[in-house]
Amino acid sequence: MDEVNAHIQPQSSVCSDSNGEDNSRNDVLPSTDLDVRLCLLGNLRTNSNLCSVGETFGVPIVSSEDGNEYAQDDSCTTIFVLENFEGNATSLGPPALQQLALKKEKLPNNTRPLFNLAMTGVVVCFTGFRNKDELNIIKSN
């Protein structure tokens, strides 16, 4: 290889630290916030174990087939607990709810769905993108 005449293609990269300073997307709700409720959706409504786990957070628990009656209610923050994520609602997966309760942590106030805590503290880097526009599409999703 001719190291003197080698041409290196410019590449883009971005890193995301789950413990980063951007708290706007992952705040913790105050434990005394009475304007928060959990909504168990679909088949999770009949899961008594999950209901018991939800009770450990000390917030009201409601259930619904699809959550539509709570989605537009601005009187309080509704955290939807669902098996399959759709849309951008504040939602948790059953594993996340169970893991938060096990760790005795407070409910998060995420703007994005959180299925579980498996990647907590993980730094993710995307490298090798030649076109920064492609990377921005991935980063924004």
C-alpha positions in Angstrom: 0.0 0.0 0.0 1.3 3.4 -0.9 0.9 5.2 2.5 2.0 8.6 1.0 -0.7 8.7 -1.6 -3.4 6.9 0.3 -6.8 8.7 0.2 -9.0 8.4 3.2 -12.7 8.9 2.6 -14.3 11.4 5.0 -16.7 9.6 7.4 -19.2 10.8 9.9 -19.9 9.5 13.3 -22.1 10.3 16.3 -22.0 9.0 19.9 -24.9 8.8 22.3 -24.3 8.4 26.0 -27.3 7.1 27.9 -25.9 8.9 31.0 -25.3 12.1 29.1 -26.2 15.6 30.1 -29.3 15.8 27.9 -31.9 15.2 30.6 -34.7 16.7 28.6 -35.5 13.3 27.2 -35.0 11.1 30.3 -36.2 13.0 33.4 -37.4 11.3 36.5 -40.8 12.1 37.7 -41.0 13.3 41.3 -42.2 10.6 43.7 -44.8 12.9 45.1 -46.2 13.9 41.7 -49.8 13.0 42.1 -50.5 13.9 38.4 -49.0 10.7 37.1 -50.7 7.4 36.4 -49.9 4.1 34.8 -52.1 2.6 32.2 -51.8 -1.1 31.5 -52.9 -1.8 27.9 -54.3 -4.8 26.1 -53.5 -8.2 27.6 -51.4 -6.6 30.3 -54.7 -5.4 32.0 -55.2 -8.9 33.4 -51.6 -9.5 34.4 -51.9 -9.5 38.2 -48.1 -9.7 38.7 -47.6 -6.5 36.6 -50.4 -4.8 38.5 -48.7 -5.6 41.8 -45.4 -4.2 40.4 -47.2 -1.1 39.3 -48.6 -0.5 42.8 -45.1 -0.2 44.2 -44.7 3.2 42.5 -47.6 4.7 44.5 -49.4 6.1 41.5 -52.9 5.3 40.2 -53.2 2.4 37.9 -55.8 2.3 35.1 -56.3 -0.2 32.4 -57.6 0.1 28.8 -57.8 -2.0 25.7 -56.0 0.7 23.6 -55.5 3.7 25.8 -57.4 6.1 23.6 -59.4 7.5 26.4 -56.2 8.5 28.3 -54.1 9.6 25.3 -55.7 13.1 25.0 -56.2 13.7 28.8 -53.9 16.5 29.8 -55.0 16.6 33.4 -52.1 14.2 34.3 -49.2 12.4 32.8 -50.1 8.9 31.6 -47.3 6.4 31.3 -48.6 3.6 29.0 -47.3 0.0 29.7 -47.6 -2.0 26.6 -46.1 -5.1 25.0 -45.6 -3.7 21.4 -44.5 -0.1 20.9 -46.3 2.1 18.4 -46.1 5.8 18.1 -44.3 8.2 20.4 -46.4 8.1 23.5 -44.7 8.0 26.9 -44.5 4.3 27.4 -42.8 1.5 29.2 -42.5 -2.2 28.4 -43.3 -4.7 31.1 -39.6 -5.5 31.6 -38.8 -1.8 32.2 -41.6 -1.5 34.8 -40.4 -4.6 36.6 -36.7 -3.6 36.5 -37.5 -0.1 37.8 -39.5 -1.6 40.7 -36.7 -4.2 41.4 -34.1 -1.4 41.6 -36.5 0.8 43.6 -36.1 3.6 41.0 -38.7 6.2 40.2 -40.7 6.2 37.0 -38.9 8.0 34.2 -40.4 10.8 32.2 -39.2 9.7 28.7 -40.3 11.3 25.5 -39.4 8.0 23.8 -40.6 4.5 24.6 -38.5 2.5 27.0 -38.9 -1.3 26.7 -36.3 -2.3 29.2 -33.2 -1.0 31.1 -30.7 -3.4 29.3 -28.7 -0.5 27.7 -28.7 1.8 30.7 -25.2 3.4 30.9 -24.2 2.2 27.4 -22.5 4.5 25.0 -23.5 3.9 21.4 -21.3 5.1 18.5 -22.2 5.0 14.8 -19.2 5.2 12.5 -18.5 4.7 8.9 -21.2 6.8 7.4 -20.0 8.6 4.3 -23.1 10.7 4.0 -24.0 12.6 7.2 -27.7 12.9 6.0 -28.0 9.1 6.4 -26.7 9.3 9.9 -29.1 12.1 10.8 -32.0 9.9 9.7 -30.9 7.2 12.1 -30.2 9.6 14.9 -33.6 11.2 14.8 -35.5 7.9 14.9 
